[in-house]
Structure formats: structure tokens, C-alpha cells
Amino acid sequence: MNLLITGGAGFIGSHFIHYILNKYDYHVVNIDKLTYASNLLNVATYEHHPKYTFILGNIENKDLITHIVQNNKIDILVNFAAETHVDRSIHGSSIFVKTNVLGTQTLLEVALENNIKKFIQISTDEVYGDLGASGYFTETTPLSPKNPYSATKASADHLVLAYHATYNMNTNITRCSNNYGPYQFPEKLIPLLILNALEDKELPIYGDGKNIRDWIHVTDHCAAIDLVVHKGKAGEIYNIGSHNERNNLEIAELILEKLGKSKQLITFVKDRLGHDRRYAIDARKISKQLNWKPVIPFEKGITDTIEWYVKNREWW
């Protein structure tokens, strides 16, 4: 089987490439435009792998995507490519619209024209908006994005659903909770806090630090996507989460404790515009239908992640 992975030099995409090439005898084509958050070191292990091909390019380039799909006889397209940092979207949303919406539309168009067997859109739980103090997001929760980033991801999701409804394209959408693990660019919370703590810098925490997220190790996320690739029912959405809710202040305190650093490094800063208070995923659908469950406990996952950043200073 031949897979096209978009955004495969980024955090989750690169982990998925590792996962697939370690598990299957598939050919993986990775297209990435190598933005600031991408890093070819993430996939350097496979640079000379006979079943791996890297292509520098933009998913908005229809001619290039068409050439890749046809030349490599692509069966399945998994779209990880996205601008993902909420803060950046607040200060400039145009690149988010271009990549997340127009880029996805281009991929869908090429997939349709070339009869790709399956199209998987990697989305986010942020499209659901602010959950409130109780309850969980399900696949039928109405979309209510609160910032430009999540609005563009919700727009892309609607396009994917429309291509399934209109053209009967075999599509799936996955919406996952907050990922953590090695290779994550240090603008995101956990690597930012780790690196600042290692250098005895202040750990900036928005507002009162009580914003809650459901944290999942990126490898557990990849295992879920793998099941969706092979067993996902056409047109279905699958939420992916681990029922591991922690607020930002708890995360900061845990990292400082693991590194033996003072909690006085924590600094509260002005809250982010449109900052959702809580996200939490109901993952019963993927658990029941595809027999998936997370296997990496947060305590082990966060310890391993901290150790990776400690040991890989040359990466960051």
C-alpha cells in the first residue's frame, strides 16, 4: 500500500511515519513545505529507507500533488499538514486559511480526481469550542470554534464531510485531544515549559492557569490513526482522547518537580484572547468500533518526554 502523508516533518506527522514504517511494509511519501515548526531531523532515521520518499512542497500546489499521487500510485492520503498555533492565528490568520482550508480543498480535489481509496483528515478537538465545567465532546457535538486556528480546522472538516456526502468519497476525520511527546516544537505548552525550566527561565502561564486539557501521548494517537486507516468506516468521525485532564498550572508544577526546579519560576501572564476553558474527549466510539484504547500512562509519558528533551539539546 502507498500512503501520502502531508506535513510529515511536523510533530504528529513524523511520529506517524515512524509508526507506519516500523509496523508495515508500505511505501510512505512525505510532503512538507518545511515551515518553522517542521524539522527533517524528525524523520532523519528514514532518509535512506527504500520505502520512504520526502518531497519538499506545498499542499496548495495542485499540479505537484497530482504528480505525487499519480507517480507514486497513492492509495491513502493522510492530511497532517496545518498551521496549528492558536497564538499565531490570533495575530495573523491568512496563512491559516490558506494552508488549513485551501490546502485541504486542493488535496480533496486531487483525491477525487484520482480515485484515492481513502482520505483521512487529522483535525482537533478545538473545533468544538469551549466545553464548560462538565461533560465531554462526542462526534455529534456541534462545532463552535472560538479562534481563527480552530475556525479554519472546522472549515476543513466541513469540506471533508461535503466531499463524502456529495461524491461518496471514502473519508474519515479524527479529532484528538492535546498531544505531547518528543519532537514537538517548543511553542506548544509542554515543550515550552520543559525548555524554559531547563534554562531556569520563567514559565509563562495564561490567566489563572486553570484551563483544562485532555493530554494524550502522540504514540497513542498514531495507533488510533492506524486503526482508522485500516478499519475506519467511510464518512465517520472519530474522537481520540485519553481521559487525562490536567490544567496548565498542574502541568507546569509537575514538570518543575520532575526537573527539581523551583515553582517560583511560574509566572502568570495576561490571558490569551478567546481562550477556551476546558476540552475533554469522549472516545467511546473509536474504542468500541475499532477496539482502540490509550496504553501510555501520563506519568510515564511525561517523564519520557522530559528525558528526551534533556538528552536531545541539539534538536532544540
Secondary structure by P-SEA (a helix, b strand, c coil): cbbbbcccccaaaaaaaaaaaacccbbbbbbbcccccccccccccccccccbbbbbcccccaaaaaaaaaaacccbbbbccccccaaaaaaccaaaaacaaaaaaaaaaaaaaacccbbbbbcccccccccccbbbbcccccbbbccaaaaaaaaaaaaaaaaaaacccbbbbbbbcccccccccccccaaaaaaaaaaccccccccccccccccccaaaaaaaaaaaacccccbbbbbbbccccccaaaaaaaaaaaacccccccccccccccccccccccaaaaaaaccccccccaaaaaaaaaaaaaaccccc
